[in-house]
Amino acid sequence: MQKKRDLNFSLTQINYVLAVQRFGHFGEAAHSLNITQPTLSMQIKKLEEDLGIVIFDRSKKPVLLTDVGKKILNQMKIIQSESRKVEAILNESSEAAFSGELRLGVIPTIAPYVLPLLFPILEKHFPNLKLSIREMQTHKIIESLNVDEIDVGLLATPLKEDRIFEIPLFYEPFWVLFHEGHNLAKAAKVSYKSLTQEGLWLLEEGHCLRNQVVDVCSMKAGTKSFTNFHFESGSIETLKRLVNKFEGYTLVPALAVDMKTSGSFYREFERPIPAREVGLVYQRKDFKHHLIEALGESILDAIPESIRKLRKKDLDVLAI
Protein backbone atom coordinates (compact mmCIF):
# COMPACT_ATOMS: atom_id res chain seq x y z
CA MET A 1 0.00 0.00 0.00
CA GLN A 2 1.40 3.38 -1.00
CA LYS A 3 2.24 5.71 1.86
CA LYS A 4 -0.09 8.70 2.12
CA ARG A 5 1.66 11.91 1.19
CA ASP A 6 1.48 15.05 3.30
CA LEU A 7 0.77 17.94 0.90
CA ASN A 8 0.57 20.52 3.66
CA PHE A 9 3.82 22.25 2.67
CA SER A 10 4.52 25.95 3.07
CA LEU A 11 5.38 28.84 0.79
CA THR A 12 8.62 29.11 2.73
CA GLN A 13 9.59 25.60 1.70
CA ILE A 14 8.73 26.40 -1.91
CA ASN A 15 10.95 29.48 -1.77
CA TYR A 16 13.76 27.33 -0.36
CA VAL A 17 13.48 24.79 -3.18
CA LEU A 18 13.44 27.49 -5.85
CA ALA A 19 16.50 29.17 -4.33
CA VAL A 20 18.51 25.92 -4.38
CA GLN A 21 17.46 25.29 -7.97
CA ARG A 22 18.51 28.83 -8.95
CA PHE A 23 21.96 28.68 -7.33
CA GLY A 24 22.65 24.95 -7.69
CA HIS A 25 24.23 25.07 -4.23
CA PHE A 26 22.73 24.80 -0.73
CA GLY A 27 25.26 27.19 0.81
CA GLU A 28 24.73 29.98 -1.74
CA ALA A 29 20.97 29.53 -1.60
CA ALA A 30 21.01 29.78 2.21
CA HIS A 31 23.11 32.94 2.03
CA SER A 32 20.64 34.55 -0.42
CA LEU A 33 17.77 33.72 1.96
CA ASN A 34 19.63 34.95 5.07
CA ILE A 35 19.31 31.60 6.82
CA THR A 36 21.81 28.92 7.81
CA GLN A 37 22.60 26.04 5.49
CA PRO A 38 21.50 23.40 8.07
CA THR A 39 18.10 25.12 8.38
CA LEU A 40 17.68 25.12 4.60
CA SER A 41 18.76 21.48 4.26
CA MET A 42 16.47 20.38 7.09
CA GLN A 43 13.39 22.09 5.63
CA ILE A 44 13.94 20.67 2.15
CA LYS A 45 14.63 17.20 3.58
CA LYS A 46 11.39 17.38 5.56
CA LEU A 47 9.51 18.44 2.43
CA GLU A 48 10.97 15.51 0.49
CA GLU A 49 9.96 13.10 3.27
CA ASP A 50 6.42 14.51 3.45
CA LEU A 51 6.00 14.23 -0.32
CA GLY A 52 7.70 10.84 -0.50
CA ILE A 53 10.08 11.92 -3.26
CA VAL A 54 13.64 13.15 -3.76
CA ILE A 55 13.71 16.64 -5.27
CA PHE A 56 17.47 17.16 -5.54
CA ASP A 57 20.29 14.83 -6.52
CA ARG A 58 22.86 15.90 -3.94
CA SER A 59 25.62 13.77 -5.45
CA LYS A 60 26.05 16.25 -8.28
CA LYS A 61 27.94 19.55 -8.24
CA PRO A 62 26.10 21.79 -8.83
CA VAL A 63 23.08 20.20 -7.17
CA LEU A 64 20.65 19.00 -9.85
CA LEU A 65 16.91 18.32 -9.89
CA THR A 66 15.70 14.76 -10.19
CA ASP A 67 13.17 13.95 -12.91
CA VAL A 68 10.26 14.24 -10.52
CA GLY A 69 11.86 17.32 -9.01
CA LYS A 70 11.76 19.03 -12.42
CA LYS A 71 8.04 18.30 -12.71
CA ILE A 72 7.03 19.67 -9.32
CA LEU A 73 9.36 22.66 -9.65
CA ASN A 74 7.23 24.09 -12.47
CA GLN A 75 4.15 23.87 -10.25
CA MET A 76 6.02 25.45 -7.36
CA LYS A 77 6.89 28.42 -9.56
CA ILE A 78 3.20 28.84 -10.36
CA ILE A 79 2.27 28.67 -6.67
CA GLN A 80 4.94 31.24 -5.77
CA SER A 81 3.80 33.57 -8.54
CA GLU A 82 0.13 33.30 -7.59
CA SER A 83 0.92 33.91 -3.91
CA ARG A 84 2.70 37.14 -4.87
CA LYS A 85 -0.36 38.21 -6.85
CA VAL A 86 -2.52 37.69 -3.75
CA GLU A 87 -0.06 39.77 -1.72
CA ALA A 88 -0.12 42.53 -4.34
CA ILE A 89 -3.94 42.60 -4.39
CA LEU A 90 -4.06 42.87 -0.61
CA ASN A 91 -1.52 45.69 -0.64
CA GLU A 92 -3.41 47.57 -3.36
CA SER A 93 -6.68 47.31 -1.45
CA SER A 94 -5.20 48.38 1.86
CA GLU A 95 -4.44 51.84 3.18
CA ALA A 96 -0.73 51.12 2.70
CA ALA A 97 -1.09 50.73 -1.06
CA PHE A 98 2.58 51.45 -1.66
CA SER A 99 3.98 48.87 0.68
CA GLY A 100 5.45 45.47 -0.08
CA GLU A 101 8.44 44.31 -2.10
CA LEU A 102 9.45 45.27 -5.61
CA ARG A 103 12.31 43.32 -7.19
CA LEU A 104 14.29 45.49 -9.59
CA GLY A 105 17.05 44.69 -12.07
CA VAL A 106 19.21 47.62 -13.26
CA ILE A 107 21.91 47.64 -15.93
CA PRO A 108 25.43 48.66 -14.75
CA THR A 109 25.55 51.77 -16.94
CA ILE A 110 22.50 53.20 -15.16
CA ALA A 111 22.66 51.87 -11.58
CA PRO A 112 25.52 54.01 -10.16
CA TYR A 113 24.08 57.23 -11.56
CA VAL A 114 20.32 56.86 -10.97
CA LEU A 115 20.12 54.88 -7.72
CA PRO A 116 21.90 57.44 -5.47
CA LEU A 117 19.45 60.08 -6.74
CA LEU A 118 16.46 57.77 -6.43
CA PHE A 119 16.88 56.39 -2.91
CA PRO A 120 16.19 59.65 -1.00
CA ILE A 121 12.95 60.17 -2.96
CA LEU A 122 11.71 56.64 -2.33
CA GLU A 123 12.67 56.88 1.34
CA LYS A 124 10.68 60.11 1.68
CA HIS A 125 7.56 59.28 -0.33
CA PHE A 126 7.34 55.48 -0.11
CA PRO A 127 8.85 54.49 3.26
CA ASN A 128 6.97 51.17 3.31
CA LEU A 129 8.25 50.02 -0.06
CA LYS A 130 10.96 47.39 0.12
CA LEU A 131 13.04 47.66 -3.04
CA SER A 132 15.23 44.64 -3.73
CA ILE A 133 17.80 45.54 -6.41
CA ARG A 134 20.18 43.50 -8.53
CA GLU A 135 22.67 44.92 -11.03
CA MET A 136 22.68 42.87 -14.24
CA GLN A 137 23.12 43.19 -17.98
CA THR A 138 20.14 43.51 -20.31
CA HIS A 139 19.97 39.85 -21.34
CA LYS A 140 20.00 38.81 -17.68
CA ILE A 141 17.13 41.17 -16.91
CA ILE A 142 15.08 39.60 -19.71
CA GLU A 143 15.89 36.09 -18.47
CA SER A 144 15.02 37.04 -14.88
CA LEU A 145 11.68 38.53 -15.93
CA ASN A 146 10.86 35.35 -17.84
CA VAL A 147 11.44 33.13 -14.79
CA ASP A 148 9.84 35.59 -12.33
CA GLU A 149 13.04 36.33 -10.41
CA ILE A 150 12.47 40.09 -10.71
CA ASP A 151 9.35 42.21 -11.18
CA VAL A 152 10.76 45.06 -13.26
CA GLY A 153 13.93 46.16 -15.06
CA LEU A 154 15.48 49.61 -15.52
CA LEU A 155 17.52 49.67 -18.72
CA ALA A 156 17.94 51.09 -22.21
CA THR A 157 14.82 50.60 -24.30
CA PRO A 158 13.06 49.72 -26.53
CA LEU A 159 13.70 45.99 -26.28
CA LYS A 160 10.95 44.94 -28.71
CA GLU A 161 10.64 41.61 -26.88
CA ASP A 162 7.47 39.53 -27.00
CA ARG A 163 5.46 39.45 -23.76
CA ILE A 164 7.42 42.34 -22.21
CA PHE A 165 5.73 45.67 -21.51
CA GLU A 166 7.70 48.93 -21.56
CA ILE A 167 7.38 52.36 -19.96
CA PRO A 168 9.76 54.88 -21.59
CA LEU A 169 10.96 57.34 -18.95
CA PHE A 170 13.55 59.73 -20.35
CA TYR A 171 16.14 60.31 -23.06
CA GLU A 172 19.78 60.55 -22.03
CA PRO A 173 22.22 62.20 -24.47
CA PHE A 174 25.82 61.11 -24.89
CA TRP A 175 28.86 63.28 -24.30
CA VAL A 176 32.41 62.69 -25.53
CA LEU A 177 35.20 62.48 -22.97
CA PHE A 178 38.66 63.24 -24.44
CA HIS A 179 42.09 63.06 -22.89
CA GLU A 180 43.50 66.58 -22.69
CA GLY A 181 46.06 65.78 -25.39
CA HIS A 182 43.54 64.46 -27.92
CA ASN A 183 43.48 66.30 -31.24
CA LEU A 184 39.70 66.85 -31.01
CA ALA A 185 39.73 68.21 -27.47
CA LYS A 186 39.92 71.77 -28.78
CA ALA A 187 36.60 71.52 -30.63
CA ALA A 188 33.64 73.33 -29.06
CA LYS A 189 31.30 70.51 -30.13
CA VAL A 190 31.84 67.14 -31.78
CA SER A 191 30.26 65.69 -34.91
CA TYR A 192 29.69 62.03 -35.72
CA LYS A 193 32.06 62.09 -38.69
CA SER A 194 34.98 63.39 -36.59
CA LEU A 195 35.03 60.22 -34.44
CA THR A 196 36.97 57.09 -35.38
CA GLN A 197 37.87 53.82 -33.69
CA GLU A 198 41.41 55.07 -32.99
CA GLY A 199 41.88 55.65 -29.27
CA LEU A 200 38.33 54.61 -28.36
CA TRP A 201 37.77 52.81 -25.05
CA LEU A 202 34.78 50.45 -25.02
CA LEU A 203 32.67 48.53 -22.56
CA GLU A 204 32.82 44.75 -22.82
CA GLU A 205 30.41 42.63 -24.87
CA GLY A 206 26.96 42.28 -23.33
CA HIS A 207 26.47 45.95 -22.52
CA CYS A 208 23.92 47.57 -24.83
CA LEU A 209 25.76 50.88 -24.36
CA ARG A 210 28.75 49.33 -26.13
CA ASN A 211 26.65 48.64 -29.22
CA GLN A 212 25.36 52.20 -29.25
CA VAL A 213 28.87 53.63 -28.98
CA VAL A 214 30.10 51.38 -31.79
CA ASP A 215 27.26 52.68 -33.98
CA VAL A 216 28.08 56.32 -33.26
CA CYS A 217 31.77 55.82 -34.02
CA SER A 218 31.11 53.73 -37.15
CA MET A 219 33.37 50.91 -35.98
CA LYS A 220 33.67 47.67 -37.89
CA ALA A 221 33.84 44.30 -36.18
CA GLY A 222 37.37 43.26 -35.26
CA THR A 223 38.94 46.71 -35.46
CA LYS A 224 41.41 47.72 -32.75
CA SER A 225 41.47 51.06 -30.97
CA PHE A 226 45.07 50.87 -29.74
CA THR A 227 48.19 49.27 -31.17
CA ASN A 228 49.52 47.85 -27.90
CA PHE A 229 46.40 47.47 -25.76
CA HIS A 230 43.05 45.73 -26.03
CA PHE A 231 40.95 46.33 -22.95
CA GLU A 232 37.18 46.15 -22.51
CA SER A 233 35.64 47.13 -19.19
CA GLY A 234 32.39 46.46 -17.39
CA SER A 235 32.52 49.93 -15.83
CA ILE A 236 32.09 53.40 -17.29
CA GLU A 237 34.14 54.75 -14.38
CA THR A 238 37.12 52.59 -15.40
CA LEU A 239 36.95 53.95 -18.94
CA LYS A 240 36.78 57.51 -17.62
CA ARG A 241 39.92 56.98 -15.55
CA LEU A 242 41.79 55.52 -18.54
CA VAL A 243 40.97 58.63 -20.53
CA ASN A 244 41.88 60.95 -17.64
CA LYS A 245 45.19 59.34 -16.77
CA PHE A 246 46.35 57.85 -20.06
CA GLU A 247 44.96 58.82 -23.47
CA GLY A 248 42.13 58.32 -25.94
CA TYR A 249 38.44 59.01 -25.59
CA THR A 250 35.11 57.37 -24.79
CA LEU A 251 31.40 58.17 -24.93
CA VAL A 252 29.63 58.82 -21.65
CA PRO A 253 25.88 59.05 -20.94
CA ALA A 254 24.87 62.42 -19.51
CA LEU A 255 24.17 61.20 -15.96
CA ALA A 256 27.74 59.90 -15.75
CA VAL A 257 29.31 63.23 -16.75
CA ASP A 258 31.51 64.70 -14.01
CA MET A 259 32.86 68.11 -14.93
CA LYS A 260 35.23 68.13 -11.94
CA THR A 261 37.60 65.56 -13.43
CA SER A 262 41.10 66.64 -14.38
CA GLY A 263 43.25 65.50 -17.29
CA SER A 264 40.31 65.31 -19.70
CA PHE A 265 37.58 67.35 -21.36
CA TYR A 266 33.87 66.72 -21.95
CA ARG A 267 32.31 67.89 -25.18
CA GLU A 268 28.71 67.92 -26.37
CA PHE A 269 27.67 66.64 -29.79
CA GLU A 270 26.55 68.76 -32.68
CA ARG A 271 23.08 67.93 -33.93
CA PRO A 272 22.00 65.22 -34.35
CA ILE A 273 22.78 64.52 -30.69
CA PRO A 274 23.06 60.76 -30.01
CA ALA A 275 21.04 59.57 -27.03
CA ARG A 276 19.57 56.49 -25.46
CA GLU A 277 16.03 55.88 -24.28
CA VAL A 278 15.81 54.70 -20.66
CA GLY A 279 12.72 52.93 -19.41
CA LEU A 280 11.14 50.32 -17.20
CA VAL A 281 10.22 46.86 -18.49
CA TYR A 282 8.02 44.23 -16.90
CA GLN A 283 6.23 41.06 -17.93
CA ARG A 284 3.08 40.82 -15.80
CA LYS A 285 0.62 43.46 -16.98
CA ASP A 286 -1.39 43.90 -13.80
CA PHE A 287 1.01 42.58 -11.17
CA LYS A 288 2.37 45.31 -8.83
CA HIS A 289 1.65 47.83 -11.56
CA HIS A 290 0.93 50.59 -9.05
CA LEU A 291 4.39 50.07 -7.54
CA ILE A 292 6.06 50.04 -10.96
CA GLU A 293 4.34 53.28 -11.92
CA ALA A 294 5.36 54.86 -8.60
CA LEU A 295 8.95 53.76 -9.26
CA GLY A 296 8.88 55.35 -12.70
CA GLU A 297 7.54 58.64 -11.34
CA SER A 298 10.19 58.65 -8.62
CA ILE A 299 12.97 58.10 -11.17
CA LEU A 300 11.72 61.08 -13.17
CA ASP A 301 11.68 63.17 -10.00
CA ALA A 302 15.25 62.07 -9.26
CA ILE A 303 16.99 62.90 -12.53
CA PRO A 304 18.04 66.47 -13.41
CA GLU A 305 15.43 68.65 -15.11
CA SER A 306 17.82 69.27 -18.00
CA ILE A 307 17.54 65.59 -18.93
CA ARG A 308 13.90 65.15 -17.95
CA LYS A 309 12.72 67.85 -20.38
CA LEU A 310 14.52 66.42 -23.44
CA ARG A 311 12.26 65.09 -26.21
CA LYS A 312 12.87 62.33 -28.71
CA LYS A 313 12.30 64.60 -31.73
CA ASP A 314 15.34 66.70 -30.75
CA LEU A 315 17.72 63.74 -30.50
CA ASP A 316 19.11 60.82 -32.48
CA VAL A 317 17.85 58.01 -30.25
CA LEU A 318 19.99 54.95 -30.89
CA ALA A 319 18.75 51.38 -31.17
CA ILE A 320 20.19 48.86 -28.72
Residue pairs with C-beta under 8 A, 6 or more apart in sequence:
3 52
5 50
5 51
5 52
6 50
6 51
7 50
7 51
8 50
9 47
9 50
9 51
11 79
11 80
11 83
12 43
13 43
13 44
13 46
13 47
14 76
14 79
14 80
15 33
15 80
16 29
16 33
16 40
16 43
16 44
16 47
17 44
17 47
17 55
17 73
17 76
18 73
18 76
18 77
18 80
19 29
19 30
19 32
19 33
19 40
20 26
20 29
20 40
20 44
20 56
20 63
21 65
21 73
22 29
22 149
23 29
23 32
23 62
24 62
24 63
24 64
25 62
25 63
26 37
26 40
26 41
26 63
27 37
29 40
30 36
30 37
30 39
30 40
33 40
44 55
44 56
47 55
48 54
48 55
51 72
53 66
53 68
53 69
53 72
54 66
54 68
54 69
55 65
55 66
55 68
55 69
55 72
55 73
56 63
56 64
56 65
56 66
56 69
57 63
57 64
57 65
57 66
57 69
65 73
77 147
77 148
80 148
81 148
84 287
85 287
87 100
88 100
88 287
88 288
88 291
91 97
91 98
91 99
91 100
92 290
96 128
97 290
98 126
98 128
98 129
98 290
98 291
98 294
99 128
99 129
99 130
100 128
100 129
100 130
100 288
100 291
101 129
101 130
101 131
101 132
102 129
102 130
102 131
102 132
102 151
102 152
102 288
102 291
102 292
102 295
103 132
103 134
103 149
103 150
103 151
103 152
104 131
104 132
104 133
104 134
104 150
104 151
104 152
104 153
104 154
104 295
105 133
105 134
105 135
105 136
105 140
105 141
105 144
105 145
105 150
105 152
105 153
105 154
105 155
106 114
106 115
106 133
106 134
106 135
106 136
106 153
106 154
106 155
107 135
107 136
107 137
107 138
107 141
107 153
107 154
107 155
107 156
107 207
107 208
107 209
108 135
108 136
108 137
108 207
108 234
108 235
108 236
109 156
109 203
109 207
109 208
109 209
109 236
109 253
109 256
110 154
110 155
110 156
110 255
110 278
111 133
111 135
111 154
112 236
112 237
112 256
113 253
113 255
113 256
114 154
114 255
114 299
114 302
114 303
115 133
117 302
117 303
118 298
118 299
118 302
121 298
121 301
121 302
122 129
122 131
122 295
122 298
125 298
126 294
126 298
129 291
129 294
131 295
134 144
134 150
136 144
137 206
137 207
138 153
138 155
138 156
138 159
138 206
138 207
138 208
138 320
139 206
141 150
141 153
141 155
141 281
142 153
142 159
142 161
142 164
144 150
144 153
145 153
145 164
145 281
145 282
145 283
146 283
148 283
151 282
151 284
151 287
151 288
151 291
151 292
152 280
152 281
152 282
152 288
152 292
152 295
153 280
153 281
153 282
154 278
154 279
154 280
154 299
155 208
155 278
155 279
155 281
156 208
156 209
156 212
156 276
156 277
156 278
156 279
156 320
157 166
157 168
157 277
157 278
157 279
157 281
157 320
158 166
158 168
158 277
158 279
158 320
159 166
159 281
159 320
161 281
163 283
164 281
164 282
164 283
165 281
165 282
165 283
165 285
166 279
166 280
166 281
167 279
167 280
167 281
167 292
167 293
167 296
168 277
168 278
168 279
169 278
169 279
169 280
169 296
169 299
169 300
170 277
170 278
170 299
170 300
170 303
170 307
170 308
170 310
171 275
171 276
171 277
171 278
171 307
171 310
171 311
171 312
171 315
171 317
172 253
172 254
172 255
172 275
172 276
172 277
172 278
172 307
172 310
173 253
173 254
173 268
173 269
173 273
173 274
173 275
173 307
173 310
173 315
174 212
174 213
174 216
174 251
174 252
174 253
174 254
174 269
174 273
174 274
174 275
174 276
175 251
175 252
175 253
175 254
175 257
175 266
175 267
175 268
175 269
176 184
176 190
176 195
176 249
176 250
176 251
176 252
176 266
176 267
176 268
176 269
177 240
177 243
177 249
177 250
177 251
177 252
177 257
177 264
177 265
177 266
178 184
178 185
178 243
178 249
178 264
178 265
178 266
178 267
179 185
179 199
179 243
179 244
179 246
179 247
179 248
179 249
179 263
179 264
180 263
180 264
180 265
181 247
182 199
182 247
182 248
182 249
182 265
184 190
184 194
184 195
184 249
184 267
185 265
185 267
187 194
187 267
188 267
189 267
189 268
189 269
189 270
190 267
190 268
190 269
190 270
191 269
191 270
192 216
192 218
192 269
192 272
192 274
195 216
195 217
195 218
195 249
196 217
196 218
197 217
197 218
197 219
197 220
197 223
197 224
197 225
198 225
199 225
199 226
199 247
199 248
199 249
200 213
200 217
200 219
200 225
200 248
200 249
200 250
201 225
201 231
201 233
201 239
201 242
201 243
201 248
201 249
201 250
202 210
202 213
202 214
202 225
202 232
202 233
202 239
202 250
203 209
203 210
203 213
203 232
203 233
203 234
203 235
203 236
203 239
204 210
204 232
204 233
204 234
205 232
207 234
208 320
209 236
209 253
209 276
210 232
211 320
212 251
212 274
212 276
212 318
212 319
212 320
213 250
213 251
215 318
215 319
216 251
216 274
216 318
217 251
224 230
225 248
226 248
231 242
233 239
233 242
236 250
236 252
236 253
236 256
237 256
239 250
239 252
240 250
240 252
240 256
240 258
240 261
240 264
242 248
242 250
243 249
243 250
243 263
243 264
244 261
244 262
244 263
244 264
245 263
251 274
252 266
253 276
254 307
255 303
255 304
255 307
257 266
259 266
272 315
272 316
273 314
273 315
273 316
274 315
274 316
274 318
275 310
275 315
275 316
275 317
275 318
276 317
276 318
276 320
277 312
277 317
280 292
280 295
280 296
280 299
282 289
282 292
300 308
